[in-house]
Amino acid sequence: MTTEGYRPARLRTIGLGIAIFVLALIVVCSLSQGVKWTGAVLLFVPERLGLVQTVHPAEVLVLDLQHSPAQVAFSRAGLYQLYTSDYDLLVIAAELARSGAPAWVTITDAKTGAPVTVTHIERGLTPFDTPHASGRPVLRVEIPEPGAYVMDFPARKATMSVVPDYTTGHEGVLYATLGAEVTLLGLPFAIALYRRELRLRGYLRDRRRHSQEQFEKIRRLAQGQDSTREDR
């Protein structure tokens, strides 16, 4: 038995493999933020034109889930979304939504103790989700009036972000705006590709015509030679 063809892996090769794996892992883990930032960039101009409304960093409230319950002051009434990037909480939220069980967060009015409606968000990540909050929205909250509220949740080493909900009820406008922007951005590329296709077809057509002309010349030449032989 011979081992002449065996060469042990060099440290440089091993290091390169580890670096590629780490880079691939970083890319996969940052895909969600990439999707959200892409949506934020595409919605920048429509927001300035007043067509849509997006979340600003100052509107995002980050809560440390190690301290439960927590009192939160809402400056305005309306819909809010609760974001999290904790894997276990994402899985728990999906299972609770699938089974129709109550949410893992309860909210009550700090003065009256009246409960606030908390519903599951069963969709996945979209380009309309704000990049200023980590993770994706899993719960939706409707605050009846501004004031202090108590949020109760399982204590764990993770964070949760409270974000104004500017998406619910405006999905049609958001998708139409995004579609229009993608169309406008992609139109120059489509025109360039179409012109390139026309040039390629013209080139192939000229080549085909040239080949046919050459074939006709050869055929006429061959016919002329045959006629000369017959006359002889």
N, C-alpha and C positions, 0 to 999 in steps of 0.2 A: 504493500500500500504506500503510495507516494503523496506528498503534500507540496510538491514543487509549485503547483498553480495557485496555492492559497496565499493571499496577502491580507494581513490584519488591517482593519479599518484605521485610518489615520485620525489623529485628534482633530485636525482641521475638518475632515469630512463629518465626524460626529458633531462637532460644534455647529457646522453649517446646517445639519439636519435638525438640531435642537432649535436654532434660530428660525428656520423656516416654520417649524411647528408652532413656536411662540407667536410669530407674526400672523400665521393663519388663525390661531386662537384669538388674538386681539381683533382681527378683522371680523370674525364671527360674532364676538361679544359686542362689537360696536355697530353691528348692522342696524339695531333698533334706533340708536341715536342718529345714524346716517339717514334712515328713512324720515325721521322727524325733522332733522335739519333741512333735508331736501324740500319737505313740505313748507317749512318756515320760509325758505328762500323764495319758493314759488308764490307764496301768499304775501310777500312783502309789498309788492306794488298794489295788488288788489286791496290790501288793508289801507294803504295810503290814499287810495281812491274812495275809501268808505264802503267798498263792496262786501268785505268780510271783517270780522273782529277776531283778533288773536290774543293769546295770553302773553303778558309782559312779565319779566323776572320779578318785579316788585309785587306781583299778585300771587306768587307762589309761596305757600306756607309749608315749611318742612317740619314734621313732628318726629320726635324720637320715641319709638314704640317701647323703649325700656321703661317709660314712665306712664303708667295707666292707672286711673283715668286721667285725661288731660282736658283742661278748659281752653276753648278756642273762641276767639271773638270774630264774628263775621260782620264785616262793615256794610254789607248789602244783602238783600234777600235775593233768592233765585237758585239756580242749579249750580252744583259744584261736583267735581270729579275727584276721587281719591286715587292717587297713583302709588305704585310700589314696584320696586325691582327685586324684592326678595323672592327667591325661587319657591320656597315653601309656601309663602302667602299666595303667590300666583297659582300654585297647584291647588291649594285649599279653596281659593276663590272660584276656580273653575269647577271643582267638585261640588261646592255648595250651590253654584248656579245651575249645574246640571241636575241636581237632585231637588231643586226648588226650596232648599233650606234657607233660613234667615241668614243675613250677612254676618260676618265675623266682627263687624263694628256696629255699635249702637250709639245713637246720639240723642240727647235729651236737652230741653231748655233748662239753663242753669237756674232760672227763677221759678218756673212753674213745674218743671219735671216732665213736661209734655214730650212724648217721643217724636222724633223726626223720621220721615220716611227715607229708608236707605235701600236702594235696589242694585241688583247685580248688572254689570256691563259684560255681556257675553261675547261681544265682538273682539277681534284681535287688534293689533297695532295698526294705526292708519297714519298717513302723512299729515293729518290734521292735528294729531296729538302734539302737545307742546314739548319742545326739546329742553325746556327750562326745568322740567320735572323728571326725575329718574324713573325709568320703567315705563309702564303703560297704565291706563285707567282700569280699575277693576270694580269700582263702586260709584254710584251716582247718588247725590244727596240733594234734597230740595229744602232750602232754608226758608221758612215762612216769613221771617222778619229779622232785621239786623239785631245783634246782641250777642250775649255770651252763651255758649253751649258746651255741654260736657260730652266728650267722646270716650267711650269705653271699648277696649280691645285687648286681646291677649298680649301680655308683655313679652317682648322678645328683642333681641339685638338686631334691629332693622329700622328703617325710616319709612315714612309715608308722607306724601305731599298732597295738600289741599289746593285745588286749582279751580278757578271759575270755569264753568262749562259753557263755552261759546259754540259747541259743535251740535248738540242735540237740537233737532228741529231745523237745522240749517245745512243738513247733509247735501241736499240737492244743489244749493247754491255753491257749496264748497267743491263738490265734484264737477259742476259745470265750469266753475272758475279755473280749477286745476286742468280740466280737459282743454279749455280754450288756450291756456298758457302753454301747455305741452304742444298743442297744434301749432301755435304761433312760433314756438321755439324750434319745432321740428320741420316747419315749412321750408326754410332755406335749404336744409339738408335734403329734403325730399325733392326739391327743384334741382339741386346739384346732382343728385343721383339720377333723376329723370333725364337731364341733359347728357350725363355721361352715358346712359343707356342709349340715347339717340345717336350720340357720336359712335358708340360701339356698333350699333346696327348699321349706320352709314358706312363704317369701315368694312364690316363684313359684306355688305351689299356691293361695295366697290371691288372687294377681293373676289367675290363670286362672279361679278361681271367681267373682271379681268381674266379670271380663269376660263370663263365661257368663250371670251374672245380668243384666247390662246388656243383653246380646243378647236374652235372653228378654223383658225389659221392652219393648224396642224392637219385637220380633216380635209380642207381644201387643197393643201399641199399634197397630201396623200392621194386625193382623187386626181390631181393633175398628173402625178407620176404614173398612176394606173392608166390614164388616158394616153399618155405618151407611149407606154409599153404596148397598148392595144394597137396604136397606129403603126408601130414598127412591125 
